[in-house]
Amino acid sequence: MLTTSFPRSNTDSAGHFIFSLAKEIAKNNDLIVIAPGAFNTPGKEIISGIKIKRFCYMFPKSFQKIAYGDGIIPNLKKSLFIWLPIPFFIISFLFSAYRAARSCDIIHAHWIFSGFIGLIIRGKKPLVLSIRGSDLNMIQNHNLLKKISYTILLKADEIITVSEDLHNKVVNMGIPASKIHTVPNGIDFESFKPRSKDEAREKLNIPMNSRIVLYIGRLIPLKGIEYLIEAIKKIEKKNNLKVYLIGEGNYRHELEDQAKSIQNTIVFCGQQPPSLIPVWLNAADIFVLPSLSEGRPNVVLEALAIGIPVIATKVGGIPELIKDDLNGFLVPAKSSVSLAERLNLLLSDKTVMYKFKKNSRQILKDAGLSWKNSASQHLDIYNKAELKR
């Protein structure tokens, strides 16, 4: 597996969905993951049967800032200095991927850039490319990147998208539908299940009697968090209302400035370890994802599995997860008014909350959205790719 994002420790949420998939595949297969190194990450290690090789592209390691954090593109926008190691990043990625590919039967690349690396080093090996949303959404307004991406997609043996929305976008680029497969991400139903709200709040040391709205994700413009803050300002009754924002990003200072007038209501919690995400979700009354663009966000799956009401924007693959007024609410992107209306309704009507909670988890189980099923579908696609060779 080639990826630009993979957990650097057991407290790191970067690329955690890829880790979940890899862990399931590695149960009955030899699996090597090639990922960028970072400060204080070992070059090689084995976790849950996965052989992980992290390539080093700068010395000292503290200068390795292209990947992780907000993501490659947002990181590059921060400083011209971050652009300097790009040639070393690409060369190191190519070299590490080439060495690993010599002993592999299948090359599976996550995101289009990794697909570019896979295309160069594949030789006669089959190449499977996973599209996850951010990569395809990023190229929409760049003709050159579109042409390069089209070539990579065309030359991949099989393509996996995590949503029907992405599937359709790839087809619209002119890629044959016969080699595009939609395989949704899975969910760990054992980790993400309803537990005691009081116990969760006690563990997190947050108020027992508060009405809690939760956001989990990067603090970047694409996530539309400013519209959530504006919506909170419109809430009719803010007594005992707390909004917890989980995550970090380059937009945090701007969001903190925007939230100054309601700073007693909104709490910036920073990055949280993956093990605490189920606790936060169990502690919350409502989960909100106000994104402007998405693939098929796992955090929505996790919130639904816990059984809390979800309000999310009608973008990307989110409508494939949220059925409006059945297991959550869909609202237009960039509409703080619509968001405020739905928040007011949920905060004042417990019958709607109960309905959503009752439907959410069962809908996911009926859809078979487990990591075991996802891994099984990936293995079938690997076999198909091998038959082409």
C-alpha positions as CSV (number, residue, x, y, z in Angstrom):
1,M,0.0,0.0,0.0
2,L,1.2,3.5,-0.9
3,T,-0.1,6.4,1.0
4,T,0.8,9.9,2.0
5,S,-1.0,9.6,5.3
6,F,-0.8,6.9,8.0
7,P,-0.9,6.9,11.8
8,R,2.5,7.8,13.2
9,S,1.6,6.5,16.7
10,N,-1.4,4.9,18.5
11,T,-2.6,8.4,19.4
12,D,-2.4,9.8,15.8
13,S,-5.6,10.1,13.8
14,A,-3.9,10.7,10.4
15,G,-5.0,8.1,7.8
16,H,-6.6,6.0,10.5
17,F,-9.2,4.7,8.1
18,I,-6.3,3.3,5.9
19,F,-4.9,1.7,9.0
20,S,-8.3,0.0,9.8
21,L,-8.5,-1.4,6.3
22,A,-4.9,-2.5,6.2
23,K,-5.2,-4.2,9.6
24,E,-8.2,-6.3,8.3
25,I,-6.4,-7.2,5.0
26,A,-3.2,-8.1,6.9
27,K,-5.0,-10.8,8.9
28,N,-4.6,-13.3,6.0
29,N,-2.2,-11.5,3.7
30,D,1.3,-10.1,3.7
31,L,1.0,-6.3,3.6
32,I,3.6,-3.6,3.4
33,V,2.6,0.1,3.9
34,I,4.9,2.8,2.4
35,A,4.2,6.2,4.0
36,P,6.1,9.4,4.7
37,G,8.2,9.7,7.8
38,A,7.9,12.5,10.3
39,F,9.6,13.7,13.4
40,N,10.2,10.9,15.9
41,T,8.7,8.1,13.7
42,P,10.7,4.9,13.2
43,G,11.7,3.9,9.7
44,K,10.3,0.4,10.1
45,E,7.9,-1.3,12.4
46,I,5.2,-4.0,12.5
47,I,1.8,-3.1,14.0
48,S,-1.2,-5.5,13.9
49,G,0.6,-7.6,11.3
50,I,1.2,-4.6,9.0
51,K,4.8,-4.0,7.9
52,I,5.2,-0.3,7.9
53,K,8.1,1.4,6.1
54,R,8.3,5.2,6.5
55,F,10.6,7.0,4.1
56,C,12.8,9.8,5.3
57,Y,13.2,12.7,2.9
58,M,14.9,15.4,5.0
59,F,17.5,15.8,7.7
60,P,17.0,16.7,10.4
61,K,13.6,14.8,10.6
62,S,12.0,17.9,12.1
63,F,12.1,19.5,8.6
64,Q,9.7,16.8,7.2
65,K,6.6,18.9,7.1
66,I,5.1,18.2,3.6
67,A,2.7,15.4,4.8
68,Y,0.4,15.1,7.8
69,G,-1.1,18.0,9.7
70,D,-3.6,19.9,7.5
71,G,-2.6,17.8,4.4
72,I,-0.1,18.2,1.6
73,I,-1.8,21.1,-0.3
74,P,-2.7,23.2,2.8
75,N,0.8,22.6,4.2
76,L,2.4,23.8,1.0
77,K,0.3,27.0,1.2
78,K,1.8,27.9,4.6
79,S,5.3,28.6,3.5
80,L,7.7,28.6,0.5
81,F,10.2,26.8,2.7
82,I,7.9,23.7,2.7
83,W,8.2,23.5,-1.1
84,L,12.0,23.0,-1.0
85,P,12.0,19.3,0.0
86,I,9.4,18.3,-2.6
87,P,12.0,16.8,-5.0
88,F,13.5,14.8,-2.1
89,F,10.0,13.7,-1.0
90,I,9.2,12.4,-4.5
91,I,12.5,10.6,-5.0
92,S,12.4,9.0,-1.5
93,F,8.8,7.9,-2.0
94,L,9.7,6.4,-5.4
95,F,12.8,4.6,-4.1
96,S,11.0,3.1,-1.1
97,A,8.0,2.1,-3.2
98,Y,10.2,0.5,-5.8
99,R,12.1,-1.6,-3.2
100,A,8.9,-2.8,-1.6
101,A,7.2,-3.5,-5.0
102,R,9.8,-6.0,-6.0
103,S,8.5,-8.5,-3.5
104,C,4.7,-7.7,-3.9
105,D,2.0,-9.0,-6.1
106,I,-0.3,-6.0,-6.0
107,I,0.3,-2.2,-5.7
108,H,-2.5,-0.4,-4.0
109,A,-2.2,3.4,-3.9
110,H,-4.4,5.7,-1.8
111,W,-5.0,9.1,-3.4
112,I,-4.0,10.2,-6.9
113,F,-0.5,11.4,-6.0
114,S,0.4,7.9,-4.6
115,G,-1.1,6.6,-7.8
116,F,1.5,8.6,-9.7
117,I,4.2,7.0,-7.7
118,G,2.7,3.5,-8.2
119,L,2.4,4.1,-12.0
120,I,6.2,4.8,-12.2
121,I,7.4,1.8,-10.1
122,R,4.8,-0.8,-11.0
123,G,6.7,-2.6,-13.8
124,K,4.3,-5.4,-14.8
125,K,2.5,-5.4,-11.4
126,P,-1.2,-4.6,-11.2
127,L,-2.0,-1.1,-9.9
128,V,-5.2,-0.5,-7.8
129,L,-5.9,3.2,-7.0
130,S,-8.3,4.4,-4.3
131,I,-9.9,7.8,-4.7
132,R,-11.0,9.3,-1.4
133,G,-12.4,12.7,-2.2
134,S,-9.9,15.4,-1.3
135,D,-7.7,14.5,-4.2
136,L,-10.4,14.5,-6.8
137,N,-12.1,17.6,-5.4
138,M,-8.8,19.5,-5.4
139,I,-8.1,19.1,-9.1
140,Q,-11.6,20.3,-10.3
141,N,-10.4,23.9,-11.1
142,H,-6.9,23.0,-12.4
143,N,-6.8,21.9,-16.0
144,L,-3.2,20.7,-15.9
145,L,-3.8,18.6,-12.7
146,K,-6.9,17.3,-14.3
147,K,-5.0,16.0,-17.4
148,I,-2.3,14.4,-15.2
149,S,-4.9,12.8,-13.0
150,Y,-6.8,11.5,-16.0
151,T,-3.7,9.8,-17.3
152,I,-3.0,8.2,-13.9
153,L,-6.6,7.0,-13.6
154,L,-6.7,5.7,-17.1
155,K,-3.5,3.6,-16.6
156,A,-4.5,2.1,-13.3
157,D,-5.9,-1.4,-13.6
158,E,-8.7,-0.9,-11.1
159,I,-10.1,2.2,-9.3
160,I,-11.8,2.2,-6.0
161,T,-14.0,5.1,-4.9
162,V,-15.5,5.4,-1.4
163,S,-18.8,6.9,-2.6
164,E,-21.2,6.8,-5.5
165,D,-20.6,10.6,-5.8
166,L,-16.9,10.0,-6.5
167,H,-17.7,7.1,-8.8
168,N,-19.8,9.4,-10.9
169,K,-17.1,12.1,-11.0
170,V,-14.5,9.6,-12.2
171,V,-16.9,8.4,-14.9
172,N,-17.5,12.0,-16.0
173,M,-13.8,12.4,-16.5
174,G,-14.0,9.8,-19.2
175,I,-12.7,6.8,-17.3
176,P,-14.3,3.5,-18.2
177,A,-17.0,2.6,-15.6
178,S,-16.1,-1.1,-15.9
179,K,-12.9,-0.6,-13.8
180,I,-14.4,1.7,-11.2
181,H,-15.7,0.1,-8.0
182,T,-17.5,1.8,-5.1
183,V,-16.3,0.3,-1.8
184,P,-17.4,2.3,1.2
185,N,-15.2,2.6,4.3
186,G,-16.2,0.4,7.1
187,I,-16.9,1.1,10.8
188,D,-15.7,-0.7,13.9
189,F,-19.1,-1.4,15.6
190,E,-17.4,-2.6,18.7
191,S,-15.5,0.6,19.3
192,F,-18.3,2.9,18.1
193,K,-21.4,1.8,20.0
194,P,-23.7,3.6,22.4
195,R,-22.4,3.9,26.0
196,S,-23.3,5.8,29.1
197,K,-23.5,9.6,28.4
198,D,-22.8,10.4,32.0
199,E,-19.7,8.1,32.1
200,A,-18.4,9.7,28.9
201,R,-18.8,13.2,30.2
202,E,-17.2,12.3,33.5
203,K,-14.2,10.8,31.7
204,L,-13.8,14.0,29.6
205,N,-14.5,16.3,32.6
206,I,-17.3,18.2,30.8
207,P,-20.6,19.5,32.3
208,M,-23.2,16.8,33.0
209,N,-26.2,19.1,32.5
210,S,-25.0,20.9,29.3
211,R,-26.5,20.4,25.9
212,I,-23.5,19.5,23.8
213,V,-22.9,20.0,20.1
214,L,-19.8,18.4,18.7
215,Y,-17.6,18.8,15.6
216,I,-14.6,16.5,14.8
217,G,-12.3,17.2,11.9
218,R,-9.5,19.5,10.7
219,L,-9.8,23.2,11.3
220,I,-9.5,24.3,7.7
221,P,-11.7,26.5,5.4
222,L,-13.0,23.5,3.5
223,K,-14.8,22.2,6.6
224,G,-17.1,25.2,6.8
225,I,-16.7,25.7,10.6
226,E,-17.3,29.4,10.3
227,Y,-20.9,28.6,9.3
228,L,-21.3,26.5,12.4
229,I,-20.1,29.4,14.6
230,E,-22.5,31.8,12.9
231,A,-25.3,29.3,13.4
232,I,-24.5,29.0,17.1
233,K,-24.8,32.8,17.4
234,K,-28.4,32.4,16.0
235,I,-29.4,29.8,18.6
236,E,-32.4,31.1,20.5
237,K,-31.5,29.7,23.9
238,K,-27.8,29.3,24.7
239,N,-28.2,28.4,28.3
240,N,-26.2,25.3,29.1
241,L,-25.2,25.0,25.5
242,K,-21.6,24.0,24.8
243,V,-20.0,23.5,21.4
244,Y,-16.8,21.4,21.3
245,L,-14.5,21.6,18.3
246,I,-12.1,18.6,18.1
247,G,-9.2,19.0,15.8
248,E,-6.4,21.3,14.7
249,G,-5.6,23.2,11.5
250,N,-4.3,26.4,10.0
251,Y,-7.7,28.1,10.3
252,R,-7.9,27.9,14.1
253,H,-6.8,31.5,14.9
254,E,-9.4,33.0,12.5
255,L,-12.1,30.7,14.0
256,E,-11.2,31.7,17.5
257,D,-11.4,35.4,16.5
258,Q,-14.9,34.8,15.0
259,A,-16.1,33.0,18.2
260,K,-14.9,35.7,20.6
261,S,-18.5,37.0,21.2
262,I,-19.6,33.5,22.3
263,Q,-16.4,32.2,23.8
264,N,-18.2,30.8,26.8
265,T,-20.2,28.6,24.5
266,I,-17.5,27.4,22.0
267,V,-14.5,25.3,23.2
268,F,-11.5,24.5,21.0
269,C,-10.2,21.2,22.2
270,G,-7.3,20.6,19.8
271,Q,-6.4,17.2,18.4
272,Q,-7.7,14.2,20.4
273,P,-6.3,10.6,20.3
274,P,-8.4,8.1,18.3
275,S,-9.2,6.1,21.4
276,L,-11.1,9.1,22.8
277,I,-13.3,9.8,19.7
278,P,-15.9,7.2,20.7
279,V,-16.0,8.8,24.2
280,W,-16.6,12.3,22.7
281,L,-19.3,11.1,20.5
282,N,-21.1,9.3,23.4
283,A,-20.8,12.5,25.4
284,A,-22.5,14.7,22.7
285,D,-26.1,15.4,22.0
286,I,-25.7,16.4,18.4
287,F,-22.9,16.0,15.9
288,V,-22.4,18.6,13.1
289,L,-20.3,18.5,10.0
290,P,-20.7,21.7,8.0
291,S,-18.3,20.9,5.2
292,L,-18.2,22.6,1.8
293,S,-16.8,19.5,0.2
294,E,-16.4,15.8,1.3
295,G,-15.7,12.3,0.0
296,R,-17.5,9.9,2.3
297,P,-16.5,11.1,5.8
298,N,-15.9,8.3,8.3
299,V,-16.7,10.6,11.2
300,V,-20.3,10.7,10.1
301,L,-20.3,6.9,10.1
302,E,-18.9,6.9,13.6
303,A,-21.5,9.3,14.9
304,L,-24.3,7.3,13.3
305,A,-22.9,4.1,14.9
306,I,-22.9,5.8,18.3
307,G,-26.5,6.8,17.6
308,I,-26.4,10.6,18.1
309,P,-28.3,12.9,15.8
310,V,-26.2,14.2,12.9
311,I,-26.6,17.5,11.0
312,A,-24.4,17.6,7.9
313,T,-24.2,19.5,4.6
314,K,-25.6,18.0,1.4
315,V,-22.2,17.6,-0.3
316,G,-20.1,14.7,-1.7
317,G,-21.0,11.3,-0.3
318,I,-22.8,12.6,2.8
319,P,-26.3,12.1,1.3
320,E,-25.4,8.4,0.9
321,L,-25.1,8.2,4.7
322,I,-27.7,10.7,6.0
323,K,-31.3,10.2,4.9
324,D,-32.9,13.6,5.7
325,D,-35.3,13.4,8.6
326,L,-34.7,9.6,9.0
327,N,-31.3,9.4,10.7
328,G,-30.2,13.0,10.6
329,F,-30.7,16.3,8.8
330,L,-29.1,17.5,5.6
331,V,-28.6,21.3,5.1
332,P,-27.2,23.3,2.2
333,A,-23.5,24.2,2.4
334,K,-22.6,27.7,3.5
335,S,-26.0,28.2,5.1
336,S,-25.7,29.2,8.8
337,V,-29.4,30.0,8.8
338,S,-30.4,26.4,7.8
339,L,-27.9,25.0,10.3
340,A,-29.3,27.2,13.1
341,E,-32.9,26.1,12.2
342,R,-32.0,22.4,12.5
343,L,-30.0,22.9,15.6
344,N,-32.9,24.7,17.3
345,L,-35.3,21.9,16.3
346,L,-33.1,19.1,17.7
347,L,-32.3,21.0,20.9
348,S,-36.1,21.6,21.5
349,D,-37.6,18.3,20.3
350,K,-36.6,15.1,22.0
351,T,-38.9,12.9,19.9
352,V,-36.8,13.8,16.7
353,M,-33.6,13.0,18.6
354,Y,-35.0,9.6,19.7
355,K,-36.1,8.8,16.1
356,F,-32.7,9.5,14.7
357,K,-31.0,7.5,17.5
358,K,-33.3,4.5,16.8
359,N,-32.6,4.5,13.1
360,S,-28.9,5.4,12.8
361,R,-27.0,2.3,14.0
362,Q,-29.5,-0.2,12.4
363,I,-29.2,1.4,9.0
364,L,-25.4,1.0,9.0
365,K,-25.6,-2.6,10.1
366,D,-28.2,-3.4,7.4
367,A,-25.8,-1.9,4.9
368,G,-23.0,-4.2,6.0
369,L,-20.6,-1.3,6.6
370,S,-17.9,-3.2,8.5
371,W,-14.1,-3.2,7.9
372,K,-14.3,-6.9,7.4
373,N,-16.7,-6.5,4.4
374,S,-14.7,-3.6,3.0
375,A,-11.5,-5.7,3.2
376,S,-13.2,-8.6,1.4
377,Q,-14.3,-6.4,-1.4
378,H,-10.8,-5.0,-1.8
379,L,-9.4,-8.5,-2.0
380,D,-11.9,-9.3,-4.8
381,I,-10.7,-6.3,-6.7
382,Y,-7.1,-7.2,-6.2
383,N,-7.8,-10.6,-7.8
384,K,-9.6,-8.9,-10.7
385,A,-6.6,-6.7,-11.2
386,E,-4.2,-9.7,-11.2
387,L,-6.3,-11.5,-13.9
388,K,-5.8,-8.5,-16.2
389,R,-2.0,-9.1,-16.0
